[in-house]
Amino acid sequence: MLAQYAETETPASRVIYINSKDATNIFGGNQSDFDFTLDEPIVVPDHHTILMSVYSAEIPYSFYNFQDGKNTRLDYQITTYGTPASYDANGFFAGGFQTLVLPQGNYTATELASYLENNVVTAGPLYPLKCRYDSISMKFKFSCKVKSFRITLGLKNGVATGTADSPGDDMNEELGFDFFNIQGDPFVELNVGANQWRYGYTNATIGGGGLPVAGLGTDTGVAGPFF
């Protein structure tokens, strides 16, 4: 028999522990949209009211939620090895860039890495981006897997990056890049020679007046080759 409050003759509070893996129904093939059917229903008399709330929740760190208009877009440019991305006079990607829009939903880190690698494309089709998630360091690792090409991700100066106060619709933070500290748009490239991967950052070129000028960007912090 349930304990009752003597003053009101109403049942005492109860805490229910649930685990998403034990859900009655799981929708959309993930662990974030589910429902439960209790073996013993909670019955509330008509003359009573009930207050329900989430007491606590555990959400895996490697679980990424993407929503349209918030963090589903990735602008990128593909150029030849050693050629920086192009920018307009406002400091954003110029014509010739492409855009990937991630279908909204919940992704594990490995699912996100796989989607990026298999959907960042250019004419051909050509798939230059290699993306892996390192579960030990808990970081994404990018490289270029097509010789003589460079791919630049618009995470600082891309069309959808916005501003620090209004970050736009890009996925820079989900990929591990802090808007406030990122050095520029990260790129990876692969030389025609063996074992000649390089990586670094590119920004719009700044003119004499301290403002961006249209044309090729300027590489900063270039590293490599490495393997």
KAGI-V548661 format. One record per residue. RES is the residue in one letter. SS is DSSP state (2 for helix, 1 for strand, 0 for the rest). Layout:
res->RES ss->SS
res->RES ss->SS
This chain:
res->M ss->0
res->L ss->0
res->A ss->0
res->Q ss->1
res->Y ss->0
res->A ss->0
res->E ss->0
res->T ss->0
res->E ss->0
res->T ss->0
res->P ss->1
res->A ss->0
res->S ss->0
res->R ss->0
res->V ss->0
res->I ss->0
res->Y ss->0
res->I ss->0
res->N ss->0
res->S ss->2
res->K ss->2
res->D ss->2
res->A ss->0
res->T ss->0
res->N ss->1
res->I ss->1
res->F ss->0
res->G ss->0
res->G ss->0
res->N ss->0
res->Q ss->0
res->S ss->0
res->D ss->0
res->F ss->1
res->D ss->1
res->F ss->0
res->T ss->0
res->L ss->0
res->D ss->0
res->E ss->0
res->P ss->0
res->I ss->0
res->V ss->0
res->V ss->0
res->P ss->0
res->D ss->0
res->H ss->0
res->H ss->0
res->T ss->0
res->I ss->0
res->L ss->0
res->M ss->0
res->S ss->0
res->V ss->0
res->Y ss->0
res->S ss->0
res->A ss->0
res->E ss->0
res->I ss->0
res->P ss->0
res->Y ss->0
res->S ss->0
res->F ss->1
res->Y ss->1
res->N ss->1
res->F ss->1
res->Q ss->0
res->D ss->0
res->G ss->0
res->K ss->0
res->N ss->0
res->T ss->0
res->R ss->1
res->L ss->1
res->D ss->1
res->Y ss->1
res->Q ss->1
res->I ss->1
res->T ss->1
res->T ss->1
res->Y ss->0
res->G ss->0
res->T ss->0
res->P ss->0
res->A ss->0
res->S ss->1
res->Y ss->1
res->D ss->0
res->A ss->0
res->N ss->0
res->G ss->0
res->F ss->0
res->F ss->1
res->A ss->0
res->G ss->0
res->G ss->0
res->F ss->0
res->Q ss->1
res->T ss->1
res->L ss->1
res->V ss->1
res->L ss->0
res->P ss->0
res->Q ss->0
res->G ss->1
res->N ss->1
res->Y ss->1
res->T ss->1
res->A ss->2
res->T ss->2
res->E ss->2
res->L ss->2
res->A ss->2
res->S ss->2
res->Y ss->2
res->L ss->2
res->E ss->2
res->N ss->2
res->N ss->2
res->V ss->0
res->V ss->0
res->T ss->1
res->A ss->0
res->G ss->0
res->P ss->0
res->L ss->1
res->Y ss->0
res->P ss->0
res->L ss->1
res->K ss->1
res->C ss->1
res->R ss->1
res->Y ss->1
res->D ss->1
res->S ss->0
res->I ss->0
res->S ss->0
res->M ss->0
res->K ss->1
res->F ss->1
res->K ss->1
res->F ss->1
res->S ss->1
res->C ss->1
res->K ss->0
res->V ss->0
res->K ss->0
res->S ss->0
res->F ss->1
res->R ss->1
res->I ss->1
res->T ss->1
res->L ss->1
res->G ss->0
res->L ss->0
res->K ss->0
res->N ss->0
res->G ss->0
res->V ss->0
res->A ss->0
res->T ss->0
res->G ss->0
res->T ss->0
res->A ss->0
res->D ss->0
res->S ss->0
res->P ss->0
res->G ss->0
res->D ss->0
res->D ss->1
res->M ss->0
res->N ss->0
res->E ss->0
res->E ss->0
res->L ss->0
res->G ss->0
res->F ss->0
res->D ss->0
res->F ss->0
res->F ss->0
res->N ss->0
res->I ss->0
res->Q ss->0
res->G ss->0
res->D ss->1
res->P ss->1
res->F ss->1
res->V ss->1
res->E ss->1
res->L ss->1
res->N ss->0
res->V ss->0
res->G ss->0
res->A ss->0
res->N ss->0
res->Q ss->0
res->W ss->1
res->R ss->1
res->Y ss->1
res->G ss->1
res->Y ss->1
res->T ss->1
res->N ss->1
res->A ss->0
res->T ss->0
res->I ss->1
res->G ss->0
res->G ss->0
res->G ss->0
res->G ss->0
res->L ss->0
res->P ss->1
res->V ss->0
res->A ss->0
res->G ss->1
res->L ss->1
res->G ss->0
res->T ss->1
res->D ss->1
res->T ss->1
res->G ss->1
res->V ss->1
res->A ss->1
res->G ss->1
res->P ss->1
res->F ss->1
res->F ss->0
